[in-house]
Amino acid sequence: MNNETSPGRRRAILLVLALSVLVVVMDMTILNVALSTIQRDFGASTADLQWSMDSYLITFAAFIFTGGVLADRFGRRRIVIASLTLFGAASLLAALAGSIGALVAWRALMGIGAAAVPTVSLAILMVLFPPAERPKAIAAWAASAGVGTMIGPIVGGLLLQQFYWGSVLLINVPLSIAAVIAVAALVPESRNPNPGSFDPIGVLVSIAAVGTLVYGIVQGSEHSWLSFGTLGPIVGGLLLVGLLVVVERRVSTPALDVSLLKLGRYSSGTSAIALAFFALLGGIFVMSIYLQAVLGLSPAKAGLMMVPMGLAAFLISFRLPKLAMKFGPRNVVAGGTTLMAVAMLIFATLGTDSSLWLVAIGQVALGLGWGCVMAPATGALMSVVPPVKMGAGQAVSNTVRQVAGALGVAVIGSVVSAVYHSEIGDKAAGLPANLADKARESVGGALEALRAGGNALGGGEAQRVKDAAFQAHVAGMHAALLVCAGFAVLACIVALRGLPAAVPPPPGAPTPPPAPEPAKPTESEGVATA
């Protein structure tokens, strides 16, 4: 395909696919700034809010393999168009949801539509661009995915300044329509010329394994980690993962190519991205609630507070190719994850009345850090994947990243809730019993309870309950952010141990011939020299 496509058209296709990836990745975080509004309108609990986030991440992760397999067999352009169409239609339904349950369900359908876009789009680029141009194409693709995560809250905040909460999902409809038209007009069709036999068992088991495992972990944030409703799905998911590995090792054309996991650089790059993504989504989830519930910012202002993060990630993305060439992927990714850890530690010093300047400094550090992770790590891990396995390679990496993101929201939300419940104790006493129970659920629940029954308390007592809820939430936030910082440090260690010190050659590039050995002097030359 690369021989039939002009350089100008290749650049246009890169732009279209990068923006398509940006849109579906943006939806991992765009709902954050609307959480307080959703909680108030639907009477949602913290667990409900986590499900509104995680339902998208779970199905996104569970259907990545399916999208890659179908694209290789039936055509990559065709699957991208179908995926974007489903994503746009589900976004419309989610924006019109009348209950938290409907929102969660439609968000899950959005995740199914979004799942194929990153994986298949990168596979298209790997086929479309010749080896010499692939590193820049990969960098642009990875930058769009990284920046998309950051700008979600910014776009959401700007929309909420003028429109209702569903506008953060409704924006996907025109964007999806435009992307479908552009992909249909520009992207040539491609598929794996030798896809082999279809692997329906691998596809079904992969969906069940990822979905069940992440579901169990999300349940742990809502119920006890030792309850059957939590341990059952987690154990079942792990058993299904083991079954998937066993099954796929015996299939000639597996949906999950487990042989890729034996490649050290591939595993290290995938692990570094996943650990950093865990920290990123967990941190953004916590900070979004803090800015609105504790500091009292409107959704629009909370979104604007994310601008330093998104701008930093966007600006550093232009420097990444030169930084990677000068310092190597290992040092760039290690430096980025270190900055992420520093950002989490800055956030962990925030209190109930902290300066927004301190928040902004942490946001800049987080944006610069995450911006230095995706592109270099993706380029390094894909450099060891054979061209015929590009789709499978990106599918495995994307799945691990999405599972880590879902875990980040679930685990970090669980930490906040556990510490909040412990700290709030009986400090909501004085409210009617049903409202006191609501105040013990979360800081948002406490504010809602005070709005509904604050008149039952005197002004001083209502303020006491409010202050106690704020202090309890901040304590939970501090603990959660320390966990995020720990995961960022783990990502740094993985990068230092497994990523290359220099930029590897692009996938498919010819290996340079070895330097010729210096000719040995002849006997006469040796005598003459002597």
One Martini backbone bead per residue (centre of mass of N, CA, C, O) as a GRO file, in nm:
protein
  530
    1MET     BB    1   0.054   0.063  -0.019
    2ASN     BB    2   0.298   0.273   0.001
    3ASN     BB    3   0.341   0.281  -0.320
    4GLU     BB    4   0.035   0.418  -0.377
    5THR     BB    5   0.104   0.653  -0.168
    6SER     BB    6   0.135   0.963  -0.110
    7PRO     BB    7   0.279   1.175   0.108
    8GLY     BB    8   0.033   1.365   0.144
    9ARG     BB    9  -0.173   1.140   0.205
   10ARG     BB   10  -0.031   1.021   0.448
   11ARG     BB   11  -0.054   1.274   0.625
   12ALA     BB   12  -0.364   1.287   0.621
   13ILE     BB   13  -0.408   1.009   0.749
   14LEU     BB   14  -0.257   1.061   1.009
   15LEU     BB   15  -0.441   1.287   1.107
   16VAL     BB   16  -0.708   1.131   1.113
   17LEU     BB   17  -0.617   0.896   1.302
   18ALA     BB   18  -0.516   1.068   1.537
   19LEU     BB   19  -0.792   1.207   1.592
   20SER     BB   20  -0.949   0.948   1.644
   21VAL     BB   21  -0.786   0.863   1.889
   22LEU     BB   22  -0.828   1.116   2.057
   23VAL     BB   23  -1.134   1.084   2.096
   24VAL     BB   24  -1.143   0.800   2.241
   25VAL     BB   25  -0.941   0.879   2.466
   26MET     BB   26  -1.085   1.130   2.581
   27ASP     BB   27  -1.326   0.948   2.708
   28MET     BB   28  -1.170   0.859   2.969
   29THR     BB   29  -1.187   1.185   3.096
   30ILE     BB   30  -1.433   1.379   3.020
   31LEU     BB   31  -1.628   1.295   3.269
   32ASN     BB   32  -1.496   1.409   3.527
   33VAL     BB   33  -1.626   1.710   3.532
   34ALA     BB   34  -1.933   1.567   3.557
   35LEU     BB   35  -1.965   1.409   3.827
   36SER     BB   36  -2.111   1.608   4.016
   37THR     BB   37  -2.359   1.645   3.835
   38ILE     BB   38  -2.439   1.347   3.818
   39GLN     BB   39  -2.471   1.303   4.121
   40ARG     BB   40  -2.699   1.511   4.155
   41ASP     BB   41  -2.907   1.419   3.929
   42PHE     BB   42  -2.890   1.085   4.015
   43GLY     BB   43  -2.785   1.004   4.300
   44ALA     BB   44  -2.490   0.917   4.305
   45SER     BB   45  -2.234   0.724   4.379
   46THR     BB   46  -1.910   0.652   4.377
   47ALA     BB   47  -1.953   0.380   4.235
   48ASP     BB   48  -2.118   0.493   4.001
   49LEU     BB   49  -1.892   0.676   3.892
   50GLN     BB   50  -1.693   0.448   3.836
   51TRP     BB   51  -1.879   0.302   3.630
   52SER     BB   52  -1.893   0.536   3.424
   53MET     BB   53  -1.588   0.493   3.365
   54ASP     BB   54  -1.533   0.169   3.354
   55SER     BB   55  -1.723   0.069   3.131
   56TYR     BB   56  -1.544   0.179   2.905
   57LEU     BB   57  -1.273   0.039   2.981
   58ILE     BB   58  -1.362  -0.256   2.978
   59THR     BB   59  -1.464  -0.282   2.682
   60PHE     BB   60  -1.218  -0.175   2.552
   61ALA     BB   61  -1.033  -0.407   2.651
   62ALA     BB   62  -1.207  -0.663   2.565
   63PHE     BB   63  -1.221  -0.566   2.229
   64ILE     BB   64  -0.939  -0.543   2.101
   65PHE     BB   65  -0.891  -0.820   1.976
   66THR     BB   66  -1.138  -0.828   1.797
   67GLY     BB   67  -1.069  -0.586   1.617
   68GLY     BB   68  -0.799  -0.697   1.505
   69VAL     BB   69  -0.905  -0.959   1.380
   70LEU     BB   70  -1.123  -0.837   1.192
   71ALA     BB   71  -0.933  -0.647   1.035
   72ASP     BB   72  -0.740  -0.861   0.912
   73ARG     BB   73  -0.985  -1.007   0.760
   74PHE     BB   74  -1.203  -0.753   0.656
   75GLY     BB   75  -1.070  -0.477   0.714
   76ARG     BB   76  -0.953  -0.186   0.842
   77ARG     BB   77  -1.133   0.040   0.738
   78ARG     BB   78  -1.404  -0.097   0.796
   79ILE     BB   79  -1.365  -0.116   1.109
   80VAL     BB   80  -1.324   0.182   1.171
   81ILE     BB   81  -1.596   0.277   1.066
   82ALA     BB   82  -1.773   0.096   1.246
   83SER     BB   83  -1.660   0.195   1.518
   84LEU     BB   84  -1.726   0.501   1.490
   85THR     BB   85  -2.029   0.461   1.456
   86LEU     BB   86  -2.085   0.324   1.728
   87PHE     BB   87  -1.962   0.543   1.906
   88GLY     BB   88  -2.155   0.773   1.820
   89ALA     BB   89  -2.428   0.638   1.887
   90ALA     BB   90  -2.364   0.580   2.192
   91SER     BB   91  -2.316   0.876   2.269
   92LEU     BB   92  -2.603   0.972   2.222
   93LEU     BB   93  -2.739   0.783   2.429
   94ALA     BB   94  -2.572   0.879   2.677
   95ALA     BB   95  -2.660   1.184   2.662
   96LEU     BB   96  -2.980   1.075   2.707
   97ALA     BB   97  -2.970   0.975   2.979
   98GLY     BB   98  -3.195   0.906   3.277
   99SER     BB   99  -2.966   0.727   3.417
  100ILE     BB  100  -2.702   0.566   3.556
  101GLY     BB  101  -2.753   0.291   3.419
  102ALA     BB  102  -2.770   0.395   3.127
  103LEU     BB  103  -2.494   0.526   3.117
  104VAL     BB  104  -2.327   0.272   3.165
  105ALA     BB  105  -2.430   0.110   2.920
  106TRP     BB  106  -2.350   0.315   2.692
  107ARG     BB  107  -2.052   0.328   2.767
  108ALA     BB  108  -1.995   0.034   2.699
  109LEU     BB  109  -2.062   0.063   2.395
  110MET     BB  110  -1.847   0.271   2.337
  111GLY     BB  111  -1.606   0.082   2.399
  112ILE     BB  112  -1.656  -0.112   2.165
  113GLY     BB  113  -1.617   0.102   1.942
  114ALA     BB  114  -1.323   0.205   2.036
  115ALA     BB  115  -1.125  -0.045   2.046
  116ALA     BB  116  -1.017  -0.051   1.733
  117VAL     BB  117  -0.885   0.224   1.668
  118PRO     BB  118  -0.590   0.220   1.775
  119THR     BB  119  -0.493  -0.052   1.662
  120VAL     BB  120  -0.576  -0.023   1.357
  121SER     BB  121  -0.443   0.248   1.297
  122LEU     BB  122  -0.152   0.151   1.343
  123ALA     BB  123  -0.156  -0.073   1.132
  124ILE     BB  124  -0.196   0.117   0.894
  125LEU     BB  125   0.065   0.285   0.934
  126MET     BB  126   0.270   0.045   0.913
  127VAL     BB  127   0.188  -0.006   0.610
  128LEU     BB  128   0.195   0.283   0.481
  129PHE     BB  129   0.475   0.328   0.599
  130PRO     BB  130   0.786   0.347   0.563
  131PRO     BB  131   1.045   0.273   0.764
  132ALA     BB  132   1.170   0.569   0.775
  133GLU     BB  133   0.867   0.696   0.873
  134ARG     BB  134   0.756   0.545   1.130
  135PRO     BB  135   0.857   0.691   1.385
  136LYS     BB  136   0.687   0.952   1.336
  137ALA     BB  137   0.412   0.813   1.323
  138ILE     BB  138   0.419   0.690   1.605
  139ALA     BB  139   0.459   0.956   1.759
  140ALA     BB  140   0.192   1.088   1.667
  141TRP     BB  141   0.004   0.868   1.770
  142ALA     BB  142   0.099   0.873   2.071
  143ALA     BB  143   0.045   1.173   2.121
  144SER     BB  144  -0.262   1.160   2.079
  145ALA     BB  145  -0.314   0.964   2.312
  146GLY     BB  146  -0.184   1.134   2.539
  147VAL     BB  147  -0.341   1.404   2.495
  148GLY     BB  148  -0.632   1.296   2.513
  149THR     BB  149  -0.627   1.240   2.817
  150MET     BB  150  -0.578   1.545   2.899
  151ILE     BB  151  -0.822   1.705   2.732
  152GLY     BB  152  -1.087   1.602   2.839
  153PRO     BB  153  -1.141   1.801   3.082
  154ILE     BB  154  -1.123   2.057   2.913
  155VAL     BB  155  -1.356   2.009   2.716
  156GLY     BB  156  -1.567   1.952   2.931
  157GLY     BB  157  -1.555   2.229   3.076
  158LEU     BB  158  -1.634   2.406   2.833
  159LEU     BB  159  -1.911   2.275   2.786
  160LEU     BB  160  -2.030   2.316   3.083
  161GLN     BB  161  -2.044   2.628   3.067
  162GLN     BB  162  -2.306   2.601   2.845
  163PHE     BB  163  -2.394   2.304   2.913
  164TYR     BB  164  -2.482   2.002   2.968
  165TRP     BB  165  -2.345   1.704   3.061
  166GLY     BB  166  -2.402   1.555   2.775
  167SER     BB  167  -2.201   1.724   2.594
  168VAL     BB  168  -1.942   1.540   2.644
  169LEU     BB  169  -2.083   1.321   2.442
  170LEU     BB  170  -2.211   1.474   2.197
  171ILE     BB  171  -1.940   1.560   2.056
  172ASN     BB  172  -1.891   1.275   1.916
  173VAL     BB  173  -2.080   1.284   1.674
  174PRO     BB  174  -1.945   1.487   1.473
  175LEU     BB  175  -1.662   1.360   1.495
  176SER     BB  176  -1.740   1.080   1.382
  177ILE     BB  177  -1.851   1.169   1.112
  178ALA     BB  178  -1.593   1.305   1.009
  179ALA     BB  179  -1.411   1.053   1.034
  180VAL     BB  180  -1.563   0.865   0.844
  181ILE     BB  181  -1.537   1.038   0.590
  182ALA     BB  182  -1.224   1.054   0.587
  183VAL     BB  183  -1.161   0.752   0.582
  184ALA     BB  184  -1.324   0.683   0.324
  185ALA     BB  185  -1.156   0.891   0.139
  186LEU     BB  186  -0.836   0.813   0.221
  187VAL     BB  187  -0.831   0.516   0.313
  188PRO     BB  188  -0.696   0.235   0.235
  189GLU     BB  189  -0.730  -0.085   0.196
  190SER     BB  190  -0.654  -0.347   0.444
  191ARG     BB  191  -0.494  -0.670   0.499
  192ASN     BB  192  -0.427  -0.981   0.580
  193PRO     BB  193  -0.312  -1.206   0.345
  194ASN     BB  194  -0.260  -1.428   0.605
  195PRO     BB  195  -0.483  -1.495   0.854
  196GLY     BB  196  -0.598  -1.756   0.866
  197SER     BB  197  -0.759  -1.892   1.107
  198PHE     BB  198  -1.016  -1.860   1.301
  199ASP     BB  199  -1.045  -1.749   1.668
  200PRO     BB  200  -1.314  -1.775   1.859
  201ILE     BB  201  -1.212  -1.867   2.135
  202GLY     BB  202  -1.008  -1.640   2.187
  203VAL     BB  203  -1.207  -1.407   2.169
  204LEU     BB  204  -1.408  -1.495   2.394
  205VAL     BB  205  -1.201  -1.533   2.624
  206SER     BB  206  -1.087  -1.245   2.622
  207ILE     BB  207  -1.349  -1.103   2.697
  208ALA     BB  208  -1.407  -1.260   2.960
  209ALA     BB  209  -1.142  -1.212   3.111
  210VAL     BB  210  -1.126  -0.903   3.119
  211GLY     BB  211  -1.412  -0.840   3.218
  212THR     BB  212  -1.407  -1.009   3.484
  213LEU     BB  213  -1.158  -0.890   3.623
  214VAL     BB  214  -1.243  -0.588   3.627
  215TYR     BB  215  -1.512  -0.626   3.766
  216GLY     BB  216  -1.398  -0.729   4.036
  217ILE     BB  217  -1.230  -0.473   4.103
  218VAL     BB  218  -1.466  -0.276   4.104
  219GLN     BB  219  -1.622  -0.420   4.331
  220GLY     BB  220  -1.405  -0.362   4.552
  221SER     BB  221  -1.485  -0.049   4.564
  222GLU     BB  222  -1.792  -0.121   4.673
  223HIS     BB  223  -1.691  -0.361   4.832
  224SER     BB  224  -1.557  -0.619   4.960
  225TRP     BB  225  -1.256  -0.786   4.892
  226LEU     BB  226  -1.371  -1.063   5.051
  227SER     BB  227  -1.597  -1.105   4.877
  228PHE     BB  228  -1.753  -1.295   4.646
  229GLY     BB  229  -1.820  -1.060   4.440
  230THR     BB  230  -1.502  -1.015   4.411
  231LEU     BB  231  -1.333  -1.284   4.412
  232GLY     BB  232  -1.477  -1.440   4.193
  233PRO     BB  233  -1.407  -1.265   3.939
  234ILE     BB  234  -1.103  -1.257   3.982
  235VAL     BB  235  -1.048  -1.559   3.971
  236GLY     BB  236  -1.195  -1.611   3.706
  237GLY     BB  237  -1.021  -1.419   3.535
  238LEU     BB  238  -0.747  -1.559   3.587
  239LEU     BB  239  -0.830  -1.834   3.471
  240LEU     BB  240  -0.895  -1.724   3.187
  241VAL     BB  241  -0.614  -1.621   3.126
  242GLY     BB  242  -0.479  -1.898   3.145
  243LEU     BB  243  -0.653  -2.029   2.927
  244LEU     BB  244  -0.575  -1.839   2.698
  245VAL     BB  245  -0.275  -1.906   2.688
  246VAL     BB  246  -0.303  -2.208   2.633
  247VAL     BB  247  -0.474  -2.190   2.375
  248GLU     BB  248  -0.287  -1.989   2.205
  249ARG     BB  249  -0.031  -2.183   2.195
  250ARG     BB  250  -0.213  -2.399   2.000
  251VAL     BB  251  -0.242  -2.179   1.782
  252SER     BB  252  -0.154  -2.072   1.471
  253THR     BB  253  -0.381  -1.815   1.481
  254PRO     BB  254  -0.389  -1.606   1.719
  255ALA     BB  255  -0.539  -1.350   1.891
  256LEU     BB  256  -0.309  -1.413   2.108
  257ASP     BB  257   0.034  -1.339   2.102
  258VAL     BB  258   0.237  -1.470   2.346
  259SER     BB  259   0.526  -1.447   2.217
  260LEU     BB  260   0.565  -1.137   2.266
  261LEU     BB  261   0.617  -1.159   2.583
  262LYS     BB  262   0.926  -1.262   2.537
  263LEU     BB  263   0.993  -0.973   2.469
  264GLY     BB  264   1.158  -0.755   2.652
  265ARG     BB  265   1.093  -0.478   2.520
  266TYR     BB  266   0.791  -0.522   2.498
  267SER     BB  267   0.726  -0.571   2.799
  268SER     BB  268   0.847  -0.307   2.907
  269GLY     BB  269   0.681  -0.103   2.747
  270THR     BB  270   0.402  -0.204   2.836
  271SER     BB  271   0.447  -0.177   3.145
  272ALA     BB  272   0.515   0.123   3.161
  273ILE     BB  273   0.249   0.227   3.046
  274ALA     BB  274   0.055   0.087   3.245
  275LEU     BB  275   0.160   0.211   3.511
  276ALA     BB  276   0.124   0.507   3.422
  277PHE     BB  277  -0.184   0.485   3.360
  278PHE     BB  278  -0.277   0.420   3.637
  279ALA     BB  279  -0.179   0.686   3.765
  280LEU     BB  280  -0.324   0.886   3.581
  281LEU     BB  281  -0.629   0.805   3.612
  282GLY     BB  282  -0.631   0.811   3.918
  283GLY     BB  283  -0.545   1.110   3.951
  284ILE     BB  284  -0.771   1.246   3.784
  285PHE     BB  285  -1.010   1.140   3.945
  286VAL     BB  286  -0.934   1.273   4.215
  287MET     BB  287  -0.894   1.574   4.121
  288SER     BB  288  -1.178   1.629   4.013
  289ILE     BB  289  -1.324   1.605   4.286
  290TYR     BB  290  -1.159   1.810   4.448
  291LEU     BB  291  -1.211   2.072   4.282
  292GLN     BB  292  -1.529   2.060   4.331
  293ALA     BB  293  -1.594   1.960   4.626
  294VAL     BB  294  -1.368   2.122   4.793
  295LEU     BB  295  -1.304   2.397   4.621
  296GLY     BB  296  -1.573   2.473   4.443
  297LEU     BB  297  -1.561   2.426   4.150
  298SER     BB  298  -1.654   2.442   3.853
  299PRO     BB  299  -1.649   2.255   3.578
  300ALA     BB  300  -1.507   2.470   3.407
  301LYS     BB  301  -1.274   2.535   3.607
  302ALA     BB  302  -1.172   2.248   3.634
  303GLY     BB  303  -1.096   2.223   3.335
  304LEU     BB  304  -0.895   2.466   3.331
  305MET     BB  305  -0.698   2.326   3.539
  306MET     BB  306  -0.603   2.121   3.295
  307VAL     BB  307  -0.442   2.291   3.091
  308PRO     BB  308  -0.143   2.261   3.183
  309MET     BB  309  -0.134   1.958   3.122
  310GLY     BB  310  -0.212   1.957   2.819
  311LEU     BB  311   0.000   2.163   2.721
  312ALA     BB  312   0.252   2.010   2.811
  313ALA     BB  313   0.200   1.753   2.643
  314PHE     BB  314   0.187   1.893   2.367
  315LEU     BB  315   0.470   2.033   2.362
  316ILE     BB  316   0.652   1.778   2.417
  317SER     BB  317   0.574   1.614   2.158
  318PHE     BB  318   0.766   1.784   1.960
  319ARG     BB  319   1.045   1.683   2.122
  320LEU     BB  320   1.073   1.371   2.133
  321PRO     BB  321   1.252   1.280   1.896
  322LYS     BB  322   1.504   1.439   1.999
  323LEU     BB  323   1.516   1.325   2.285
  324ALA     BB  324   1.546   1.027   2.203
  325MET     BB  325   1.807   1.062   2.035
  326LYS     BB  326   1.980   1.187   2.273
  327PHE     BB  327   1.878   0.993   2.540
  328GLY     BB  328   1.671   0.789   2.498
  329PRO     BB  329   1.403   0.601   2.592
  330ARG     BB  330   1.485   0.530   2.878
  331ASN     BB  331   1.529   0.828   2.989
  332VAL     BB  332   1.263   0.955   2.904
  333VAL     BB  333   1.068   0.765   3.055
  334ALA     BB  334   1.198   0.791   3.334
  335GLY     BB  335   1.158   1.098   3.354
  336GLY     BB  336   0.849   1.098   3.320
  337THR     BB  337   0.776   0.915   3.567
  338THR     BB  338   0.910   1.097   3.775
  339LEU     BB  339   0.728   1.343   3.726
  340MET     BB  340   0.468   1.196   3.805
  341ALA     BB  341   0.549   1.144   4.098
  342VAL     BB  342   0.586   1.440   4.175
  343ALA     BB  343   0.297   1.526   4.118
  344MET     BB  344   0.163   1.342   4.330
  345LEU     BB  345   0.313   1.471   4.572
  346ILE     BB  346   0.197   1.749   4.537
  347PHE     BB  347  -0.103   1.664   4.567
  348ALA     BB  348  -0.049   1.536   4.864
  349THR     BB  349  -0.037   1.849   4.991
  350LEU     BB  350  -0.322   1.907   4.972
  351GLY     BB  351  -0.600   2.089   5.083
  352THR     BB  352  -0.895   2.268   5.161
  353ASP     BB  353  -0.707   2.562   5.089
  354SER     BB  354  -0.544   2.556   4.839
  355SER     BB  355  -0.356   2.660   4.591
  356LEU     BB  356  -0.384   2.677   4.245
  357TRP     BB  357  -0.082   2.695   4.183
  358LEU     BB  358  -0.010   2.413   4.290
  359VAL     BB  359  -0.187   2.261   4.097
  360ALA     BB  360  -0.052   2.365   3.835
  361ILE     BB  361   0.229   2.249   3.887
  362GLY     BB  362   0.137   1.954   3.893
  363GLN     BB  363   0.014   1.952   3.606
  364VAL     BB  364   0.273   2.006   3.450
  365ALA     BB  365   0.428   1.758   3.548
  366LEU     BB  366   0.222   1.550   3.443
  367GLY     BB  367   0.227   1.630   3.143
  368LEU     BB  368   0.529   1.592   3.091
  369GLY     BB  369   0.547   1.301   3.182
  370TRP     BB  370   0.335   1.160   2.999
  371GLY     BB  371   0.452   1.277   2.730
  372CYS     BB  372   0.727   1.084   2.776
  373VAL     BB  373   0.598   0.786   2.735
  374MET     BB  374   0.436   0.681   2.486
  375ALA     BB  375   0.620   0.717   2.234
  376PRO     BB  376   0.890   0.577   2.320
  377ALA     BB  377   0.762   0.308   2.417
  378THR     BB  378   0.617   0.233   2.154
  379GLY     BB  379   0.863   0.234   1.967
  380ALA     BB  380   1.021   0.015   2.123
  381LEU     BB  381   0.811  -0.224   2.119
  382MET     BB  382   0.762  -0.220   1.798
  383SER     BB  383   1.065  -0.284   1.702
  384VAL     BB  384   1.017  -0.616   1.772
  385VAL     BB  385   0.787  -0.637   1.566
  386PRO     BB  386   0.669  -0.793   1.324
  387PRO     BB  387   0.494  -0.682   1.055
  388VAL     BB  388   0.273  -0.924   1.068
  389LYS     BB  389   0.226  -0.832   1.403
  390MET     BB  390   0.121  -0.541   1.456
  391GLY     BB  391  -0.170  -0.579   1.551
  392ALA     BB  392  -0.110  -0.772   1.787
  393GLY     BB  393   0.091  -0.592   1.936
  394GLN     BB  394  -0.110  -0.354   1.990
  395ALA     BB  395  -0.332  -0.516   2.130
  396VAL     BB  396  -0.179  -0.604   2.379
  397SER     BB  397  -0.087  -0.326   2.477
  398ASN     BB  398  -0.371  -0.194   2.495
  399THR     BB  399  -0.498  -0.391   2.693
  400VAL     BB  400  -0.308  -0.345   2.930
  401ARG     BB  401  -0.363  -0.043   2.952
  402GLN     BB  402  -0.674  -0.053   2.999
  403VAL     BB  403  -0.668  -0.224   3.250
  404ALA     BB  404  -0.497  -0.028   3.413
  405GLY     BB  405  -0.697   0.208   3.401
  406ALA     BB  406  -0.931   0.066   3.543
  407LEU     BB  407  -0.770   0.007   3.799
  408GLY     BB  408  -0.706   0.294   3.876
  409VAL     BB  409  -0.997   0.383   3.935
  410ALA     BB  410  -1.076   0.152   4.129
  411VAL     BB  411  -0.846   0.156   4.340
  412ILE     BB  412  -0.839   0.460   4.406
  413GLY     BB  413  -1.137   0.480   4.483
  414SER     BB  414  -1.113   0.273   4.715
  415VAL     BB  415  -0.915   0.428   4.891
  416VAL     BB  416  -1.083   0.679   4.936
  417SER     BB  417  -1.329   0.535   5.061
  418ALA     BB  418  -1.192   0.393   5.300
  419VAL     BB  419  -1.079   0.649   5.438
  420TYR     BB  420  -1.339   0.806   5.460
  421HIS     BB  421  -1.497   0.606   5.638
  422SER     BB  422  -1.291   0.615   5.871
  423GLU     BB  423  -1.294   0.935   5.923
  424ILE     BB  424  -1.600   1.010   5.953
  425GLY     BB  425  -1.784   0.825   6.096
  426ASP     BB  426  -1.983   1.017   6.339
  427LYS     BB  427  -1.974   1.321   6.203
  428ALA     BB  428  -2.292   1.302   6.087
  429ALA     BB  429  -2.424   1.369   6.324
  430GLY     BB  430  -2.773   1.509   6.316
  431LEU     BB  431  -2.871   1.383   6.088
  432PRO     BB  432  -3.066   1.215   5.930
  433ALA     BB  433  -3.024   0.887   5.882
  434ASN     BB  434  -3.025   0.884   5.567
  435LEU     BB  435  -2.825   1.127   5.540
  436ALA     BB  436  -2.592   1.014   5.705
  437ASP     BB  437  -2.535   0.776   5.516
  438LYS     BB  438  -2.472   0.953   5.271
  439ALA     BB  439  -2.231   1.111   5.405
  440ARG     BB  440  -2.055   0.835   5.436
  441GLU     BB  441  -1.988   0.774   5.132
  442SER     BB  442  -1.919   1.087   5.051
  443VAL     BB  443  -1.859   1.409   4.977
  444GLY     BB  444  -2.099   1.437   4.787
  445GLY     BB  445  -2.306   1.318   4.986
  446ALA     BB  446  -2.267   1.533   5.205
  447LEU     BB  447  -2.356   1.778   5.038
  448GLU     BB  448  -2.637   1.666   4.972
  449ALA     BB  449  -2.732   1.631   5.267
  450LEU     BB  450  -2.705   1.933   5.344
  451ARG     BB  451  -2.908   2.038   5.136
  452ALA     BB  452  -3.151   1.859   5.246
  453GLY     BB  453  -3.071   1.876   5.596
  454GLY     BB  454  -2.935   2.140   5.718
  455ASN     BB  455  -3.179   2.259   5.890
  456ALA     BB  456  -3.141   2.047   6.128
  457LEU     BB  457  -2.903   2.233   6.164
  458GLY     BB  458  -2.686   2.433   6.257
  459GLY     BB  459  -2.452   2.629   6.125
  460GLY     BB  460  -2.215   2.503   6.288
  461GLU     BB  461  -2.285   2.200   6.237
  462ALA     BB  462  -2.277   2.203   5.929
  463GLN     BB  463  -1.980   2.291   5.912
  464ARG     BB  464  -1.864   2.050   6.063
  465VAL     BB  465  -1.951   1.833   5.859
  466LYS     BB  466  -1.811   1.956   5.616
  467ASP     BB  467  -1.523   1.953   5.728
  468ALA     BB  468  -1.510   1.648   5.779
  469ALA     BB  469  -1.550   1.563   5.485
  470PHE     BB  470  -1.304   1.708   5.369
  471GLN     BB  471  -1.088   1.573   5.547
  472ALA     BB  472  -1.153   1.281   5.464
  473HIS     BB  473  -1.101   1.314   5.162
  474VAL     BB  474  -0.810   1.416   5.175
  475ALA     BB  475  -0.698   1.166   5.311
  476GLY     BB  476  -0.772   0.975   5.077
  477MET     BB  477  -0.619   1.128   4.857
  478HIS     BB  478  -0.336   1.099   4.972
  479ALA     BB  479  -0.323   0.790   4.965
  480ALA     BB  480  -0.382   0.757   4.659
  481LEU     BB  481  -0.136   0.932   4.553
  482LEU     BB  482   0.082   0.747   4.668
  483VAL     BB  483   0.008   0.512   4.490
  484CYS     BB  484   0.059   0.654   4.223
  485ALA     BB  485   0.357   0.714   4.276
  486GLY     BB  486   0.442   0.415   4.295
  487PHE     BB  487   0.367   0.341   3.999
  488ALA     BB  488   0.560   0.543   3.868
  489VAL     BB  489   0.817   0.417   3.984
  490LEU     BB  490   0.782   0.141   3.855
  491ALA     BB  491   0.797   0.247   3.566
  492CYS     BB  492   1.087   0.350   3.591
  493ILE     BB  493   1.222   0.079   3.649
  494VAL     BB  494   1.135  -0.065   3.392
  495ALA     BB  495   1.271   0.130   3.195
  496LEU     BB  496   1.567   0.097   3.300
  497ARG     BB  497   1.572  -0.228   3.251
  498GLY     BB  498   1.422  -0.255   2.931
  499LEU     BB  499   1.502  -0.014   2.774
  500PRO     BB  500   1.658   0.149   2.540
  501ALA     BB  501   1.932   0.375   2.503
  502ALA     BB  502   1.848   0.368   2.199
  503VAL     BB  503   1.720   0.414   1.904
  504PRO     BB  504   1.567   0.203   1.722
  505PRO     BB  505   1.507   0.062   1.449
  506PRO     BB  506   1.283   0.041   1.226
  507PRO     BB  507   1.041  -0.143   1.127
  508GLY     BB  508   1.177  -0.319   0.846
  509ALA     BB  509   1.454  -0.239   0.844
  510PRO     BB  510   1.750  -0.266   0.725
  511THR     BB  511   2.036  -0.416   0.796
  512PRO     BB  512   2.329  -0.312   0.850
  513PRO     BB  513   2.625  -0.361   0.745
  514PRO     BB  514   2.913  -0.461   0.831
  515ALA     BB  515   3.207  -0.360   0.903
  516PRO     BB  516   3.495  -0.367   0.760
  517GLU     BB  517   3.783  -0.515   0.778
  518PRO     BB  518   4.096  -0.464   0.803
  519ALA     BB  519   4.354  -0.505   0.614
  520LYS     BB  520   4.609  -0.710   0.579
  521PRO     BB  521   4.926  -0.711   0.556
  522THR     BB  522   5.156  -0.785   0.360
  523GLU     BB  523   5.463  -0.912   0.350
  524SER     BB  524   5.594  -0.670   0.203
  525GLU     BB  525   5.470  -0.453   0.387
  526GLY     BB  526   5.594  -0.554   0.646
  527VAL     BB  527   5.893  -0.522   0.558
  528ALA     BB  528   5.876  -0.224   0.486
  529THR     BB  529   5.794  -0.131   0.765
  530ALA     BB  530   6.046  -0.258   0.907
   0.00000   0.00000   0.00000
